[in-house]
Amino acid sequence: MVDLAIALVDESGPEELTLAKIAHRAGVAAPSLYKHVENLAGLRRLIDLRVVKEMAEALRTAATGREGGDAVAAIADAYRHYLQNHPHRTGALTAAPDRGDAELSTATHAVAEVVFAVLRPFGFDHARSVHATRCIRAAVHGFAGLEASGGFGRPEDVGESFEVLKKILVQGLENYAEQGNR
C-alpha cells in the first residue's frame, strides 16, 4: 500500500493522495485499507517514514569514504539528486516529526546523524553541529525545491549554480570552524 501511495505522490503530488485512489489502484474497496492504516494521516506518516529512511540511506551512501568538504559536497549532491528524482516528496523532509512518534523521530534523527558525522572533521561541538546541519539542509533543500518548481528562470546553468552553492557551503563551514577555534 505504501508503494502505491508513493507512486501516486510521485505522479501527481501529495495533494492528490486519497484513500479512495489508493484503494482503486490496489483493486480493493476503500474500507479494506483500514486493516492497514487508521486514516489518511496514518498513510502519510508511512510515506514520510519511507522517504526519510531513503534519504538517510542516500546521504550515508554518498558520505561513505569521504571526509570534510568532499563529504559535504557529496551529501549535498545526494540530497539534490533525491529531490530531482522525487520532487513531490519534499514535504516528507520538511516537517519535524511528532515527538510522540518514536519511529519517525528515530528515522529523522538518522538523517541528522549522517550530517553530524560528515561535520566531525570540522571540530564542531554539538550545538555548532546542529547549527551547521540546519544551514546545510536549508540551503540544499531550498535550492532543490526551487529547482524542482522551476524557480530558476535565468538561462545560466543551474548545475553550475549548485556547484557554487556547494563551494559556499564548504567555505562557510571552514570559516565557521575557524571562528569556533579562536
Buried (B, 14 or more C-beta within 10 A) or exposed (E): BBEBBBEBBBEEEBEEBBBEBBBBBBEEEBEEBEEEBEEBEBBBBBBBBBBBBBBBBBBBEBBEEBEBBEBBBBBBBBBBEBBEEBBBBBBBBEEEBEEEBEEBBEBBEBBBBBBBBBBEBBEBEEEBBBEBBEBBBEBBBEBBBEBBEEEBEEEEEBEEBBBEBBEEBBEBBBEBBEEEEE
